């Protein structure tokens, strides 16, 4: 079952869209997120540890405890080439995927 899931990129500015799929949502720090399926209380803050443009996936390190979460390019809602940059601050929802922890 697909639902709206977010990763907040604190340094990017992009249009806000409501898609019924997993995605990374690019936002400016001034924008607010309104979504009935996710509240700010269940979001985690982290930093992009690494992201391979060629492979289309990477890892986000949770700020509070350093736990690593997998992130896939399909979860990025952006125009053009979907990617994250090393060191980029993000906000995400931590989930347990089939193979381990995932950031969505």
VENURRA-V556921 format. One record per backbone hydrogen bond with DSSP energy under -1.0 kcal/mol. NH is the residue of the N-H (numbers start at 1). CO is the residue of the C=O. If there is no record, write none. Layout:
# VENURRA-V556921
nh:NH co:CO
nh:NH co:CO
This chain:
# VENURRA-V556921
nh:8 co:91
nh:9 co:25
nh:10 co:89
nh:21 co:19
nh:23 co:5
nh:24 co:75
nh:25 co:7
nh:42 co:39
nh:43 co:40
nh:44 co:92
nh:46 co:90
nh:47 co:61
nh:48 co:88
nh:49 co:59
nh:50 co:59
nh:52 co:57
nh:56 co:52
nh:58 co:71
nh:59 co:50
nh:60 co:69
nh:61 co:47
nh:62 co:67
nh:63 co:45
nh:66 co:62
nh:69 co:60
nh:70 co:101
nh:71 co:58
nh:73 co:56
nh:75 co:72
nh:76 co:73
nh:77 co:24
nh:87 co:48
nh:88 co:85
nh:90 co:46
nh:91 co:8
nh:92 co:44
nh:95 co:102
nh:97 co:100
nh:102 co:95
nh:103 co:70
nh:104 co:93
